[in-house]
Amino acid sequence: MTRFTRLPSSALRLTGPDRLDFVQGQMTAHIKAAPTPGMVPACFLNVRGQIEQFARVYRREGDVYLHLDDLPGSGEQAALLAARLKKYIIFDQVEVQDVSGVLSSLHLWPEQLDGQLDGWNAGGPDVQSFELGGAGSGQGVLLVGRVNRSGEVGLDVHYLKKHEAALLDALRLQEAPQTELEAARIAAGISDVVRDGWQGSLPQEVGQDASVSYRKGCYVGQEIMARLEARGNARHALTRLSGHDIPPHSEIRHGERLVGQTGGSTGELALAKLRKDLPEGAVLRVGDAEARVAARASTESTDAPSPI
């Protein structure tokens, strides 16, 4: 049976004639090359090329929608990104609106998605917008995109909170807790900037390579990204660790040497930002726990294919 999981998240809406040019100059991905509707995963960097925020950026006919994963009960990521964006608005005709209070999101797990969401065309584009129950139903418009959160591509569904009851009634699916989706993500080696705590890292160090375009115009942090592309010398990479009771968000040591930090952890498996010179099977210490280097995690896109 297909399951769904509510996504702790927040959101921004950008409007105005300069919205595409403006956001294009702020993020690592190439939103102007995306179709309408379309989506690209993107990082927002500081001048040193380090991640400040991560968002899935949806291009729509009249606006740009930014979906930001958040910690449960937090909702602060949209506010932080809004504050950053507003600092860069000078003569741009763009409005930044925090819509976290009126929008919600959930993820449909990938099992047998065909027919589970009325209006979704399984053979159609990666991002689709349609009215639940058909045009004129009054049950609300959905924005839906293919996203891999568990090791296989499922669907992120964005909707107005006031239409949640109608959506859940139409789906009639089993709800899986966010902890279950988190465990699947970690097992699949999928990076999550907020839940893993990767802010302050380079995208290439924490499995966010696919969110960086090396072919688009200028953006904050681009010079550092260009240097890394030319030299390929990021010292860390996203890695999986195996062991028992591995603590999350903790320093990793190889002997007395500090070699990285853990992100999310199930106890038995953890994601880690780890130095590349450590071989698979190396024995490490994470707090009071012993862990081994299991495998480098994938740096391939975890979402629908995006333009470069």
N, C-alpha and C positions, 0 to 999 in steps of 0.2 A: 504494500500500500504506500502510495506517495505520502510523504510527510511535509510539514512546513515548520519553520522556526522563525519566530519574531526576531528582528534584527535591531539591537540597540544602536541607534544612529541619530544623526541630526542632518540638517539640509539647508542649502542656500539656493536662492533663485536670483539670477542675473537678468536684467532687462535693459533696454535702451539700444540705440543703433550701433554703439561701439562695443557691445558685450562680447562678441567673438574676438575682435582684435585685442581687447583688453585682457581677457582671460588667457588667450593664446600667449601673451607676453609674460604671464605669471607662472605657467606650469610647464612640466617637462614633456607632455604629450601633444600631439598634433590634432587638436579638436577641429580645426578648419578643414582638415582632410576627411573628417568623418561624414557619413551620410546624415540626412535629416529624416526621421530621428536616428540618432546613433550615439555611441558611448565610447569613451577612452578612459582607462585608468591612468591617473596622473599624480605625480608628486609636486609639492610646492616647496621649493628649496630656499635656503638662505644664500648669501653671497659666497659662502665656503662650500656650497654644493651639498649641504647636509639637509635632511628631510625635516621640514616643519610640520606639514600636514600631507595626508593622502586622501584623494577623493576619486570617485567614479563620476566623470563629467559627461552629462547627457546633453547633446545638442538637439533642440526642438525648434519648431517653426517660429515661435515668438519669444523664446527665452533660452537660457542655459541653466540646467538643474545640476547641482553638485550634491551628491550623496556621500556622507562621511560616516564611516563606521565609528562607533563610540563604545566606551565602557558602559556596562549596565548602570543605569541611574545617573549617568554623567551628563551627556548631551552638550559638552563644552566645545567639541571640535569645530562646529559651525561658527560659534561665536569667536573663536580664536582666528579662524580663517577669514571671517568677515572683517575683523579688526585689521588684519594684515592687508587685505585687498583695498580697504578704504584708504589706507595710507598712501597707496600708489595712484589713486584717482586724482588727477589734476584737471585736465581739460576734457577728459573722456566723458562721453554721454552714456553713462552706465549707472544703474541702481543695483545695490546689493541688499537683498532682503533675507532675513533669517526666517525660514518657514518651518522650523522644527516643531513648533507648537501645533501645527495643523496637519502635518504629513506623518505617515508611518510607513514602515517597510517590513516585508517578510521574505523569506527564501523558501522556494519550493525545491525540495530535494529531487535528484534526477530520476528516481525510479518511475518509469512509465508515465512520463509527463503528457503524452498525447491524450487529449480529451479531458484532462484534469482542470484546465482553466479555459472556460468558454470564451472564445474570441481570439485566443492565441493560435497563430498559424505556425505549427512545428516546422514546416518547410520554408518559412518566410525569413525576413531579416532578423538580425541578432537583437535589435531593439524594436519594439512595437508599442503603439499606444492605441487603446480601444476602450469602448464603454462596456463595462461588465453587464452581461445579459443582453447586449445588443443596443443599437442606437435608440434613444428615446426611453430606455428603461428607467432612467433616473437613479441607477445604482452606483454611478460614479465612474469616472475615467481612470484607467490604470496605465501606468508607465512600466513596461516589463522589459528586462534585458537578461541575456544569457550571462551567467557568472559562475565560475567554478569555486565553490567554497568547501567542498568535501572530497575532492579528488576526481569528481566528474562534474560536468556542466549541468547546473540547475537554472532556476529562474529567480532573479530578484524582482519583487513586485512592489511598486510604490503607489500609494493611494492616500486619499484624504481620510483622516481619522474618523470622521463622521460616517464614512461608508464601510468601516471595518466589519460591522455585524453582517452586512449584506455579502461582503466578500467571503467571510468565513462560512456563512451559510451555503454559499454557492460552491465552495471548495469541498466541504464535508470531509476534511482530511484529518489525520492524526497529528497533533502538535508534538514536536520533539523539542526538548529544552535546549537553550543556547549552549549549555555545557556539552551536549552530545554533538552539536555541529562543530564546536571548538575542538573536541577530541578528534573528529574526522579530519579537520583542517590540519592539525598538527601531524597526524599519521601520514597525511598526503604531502607534507612538507611545503604547505602554502603559507607564505609570509603575510602577516597582518601588522601594519605599522603601529596602530594604536594598541591592540591587544598584546603584541609582542614587546611594545615599548621601544620601537626603533627610531623614535625622533632623535635627531642629532647624528644619525648615521648617514653615510653615503648610500644611495639607492643600490649600487652594485654590491655592497657589503651584506645586504639583507634581503636578497631575492627580488628586488624591484627593478631589475634590468629592463623588463618588458614595458615599464611605464615611462621609459626615457626614449624620446626621439632624438636622433643625431642629425636629422635632416631639416628640421624646422628652423624658424627664425629665432631671434634673441629672446631669452627669458632669464629670470633671476637664477644664477648658479650655472648658466650654460658654459662658461669658460672652464669650470672645473670638470664638467661632463665631457667636454671636448678633449681635455688633457687625458682623462681616464680612457676614453675611446682610443686615443693615439698610443698610449703607453700600456694600458691594461694592467695597471699596477696597484689596484685595490688590495690591501693586505688581508682583508677578511672576506668570508663568504658565508652564505646561509647554509647551515649544516644541521643534520639530525643527530641527537644523542640518545643512547639507550642506557637504562640502568634501573634503579629502584629509588623512589622518593626523590627524584630530581626536582629541586626547587625552581620556580620560575623567577625571572628577572634577577638573577644572581651572578656574581663573578665566577668565571671558570679559570681554574689554574692547572697547569701542567708542571708538577713539582712546585717550585716556588714562583714560577713564571705566570703572570696574568696573560691569558690567551684569548679571552672573549667574555661573552655574557649570554645567559639563556633568555629566551623569550617566553612564549607560552609553554606549559608543561602539563602532561597528564600524569606525571609521576614516573611512568615507565618509558615514555618518550618525551623529548623536548626539542624545540627548535633553538638554534644557537647562532649567534654571530661569532664566528670562530676563525682564528688565523688559518690561512691556507696551507702553511707548512706542516700542519699536523696530519699524519696519515690516518686512514681508516683503521679503527681498532685501537687507537691510542687511548690510554687510560687517563682520565681527568678527574679533578676534584671540583665539585660544585657544592659549596657549603660543607655539610657533613656527609654528602652523598658521593659515591663513586659512579662515574659514567664513562661510556666509551663512545668514540666517534663512530656513528653508524653509517652515514652516507651524506654526501653533499645533497642538499635539497635542490629541487628544480628551479631554474630561473626563467622557464618558459612562461608565457602569459597564462594567468589563471582565469582570464575572462575571455569573452568573445574576441576574435582577432581584431586588432586596431591598426589604423594606418600609421606609417612612420613619417 
